[in-house]
Amino acid sequence: MFAINFDDVNKSSTCSAFLVAPDVVMTNSHCVYRLKASLPQICSGLYFSFPINGASLTARCSEIIWRDVHQHGRAHYRKGDNDFALIRLDQNIPVKPFGLNQTESSVGANVFPVVVDQLGGYNARITKLDCKVENIINKYGVMELADCPVISGNSGSPVLDENHNVVGIIFASSNNTIRRPSDEIAVRTKSTSKGYALSIIHIQKMIRHLL
């Protein structure tokens, strides 16, 4: 989880992220966008919090390795719009990074977004959702996930397969009525809203030399 903490973590925008190397995280491009700000300026305001052994380790952005310069704010949910970013941290994180799946998910496959709900400040709750790939828009590398109630702040969460490898990254939801971590889990998991994820295969084709 990380907060775009330009002034105050409790007032900032928040997104999720996950490790792909000991000192590199992946998140959404729309999470590292700020109007009229350069990449170094944006980087200077990014803080990352990792739960480790019941405690929290905080790291900072040292470099935005890649983001789509044409992507401004939230993407159209059916196009994906290359809505991902790679960020180098100022330190190695002592946990095992996620593995990246090397084969495309198929329609009907069960997938499991692991989302981070911010509860205030750097306090957060990790929730594992159980979703199904309903459709794949190959032109844009977008997976439509059925019964997948992601909420604000879940952007950048990894979508895992049954072997716990990353198959996609959450970037949008079809339903904005379930918006807060305080919404009951029972209500959230019964929601029929769709989640939208950018395929990790699509991402690897674009920036394989950076991974």
DATAQUI-V510891 format. One record per backbone hydrogen bond with DSSP energy under -0.5 kcal/mol. CO is the residue of the C=O (numbers start at 1). NH is the residue of the N-H. Records with the same first field share a line. If there is no record, write none. Layout:
CO=NH / NH
This chain:
1=49
2=15
3=5 / 47
4=6 / 13
8=11 / 12
13=4
15=2
18=26
19=98
21=24
22=93
23=89
24=20 / 21
25=87
26=18
27=85
28=31
29=32
30=33
34=37
38=42
39=43
40=44
42=45
43=46 / 61
45=5 / 47
46=61
47=3
48=59
50=52 / 57
52=55
55=52
56=58
57=50
59=48
60=90
63=65 / 88
66=86
67=69
68=71
70=72
71=73
76=79 / 80
79=81
80=83
82=84
84=68
85=27
86=65 / 66
87=25
88=62 / 63
92=94
93=95
99=101 / 166
106=109
109=133
111=131
112=160
113=115 / 129
114=158
115=117 / 127
116=118
117=125
120=123
123=119 / 120
125=117 / 127
127=115 / 129
129=131
131=111
132=134 / 146
133=108
135=144
136=138
137=140 / 141 / 142
141=199
142=137 / 144
143=145 / 197
144=134 / 135 / 146
145=195
146=132
148=150
151=154
154=157
155=16
157=170
158=114 / 160
159=167 / 168
160=112
161=164
165=161
166=101
167=200
168=159
169=198
170=156
172=196
177=179
180=183
184=188
185=189
186=190
188=191
193=148
194=174
195=145
196=171 / 172
197=143 / 199
198=169
199=203
200=204
201=205
202=206
203=206 / 207
204=208
207=210 / 211
208=211
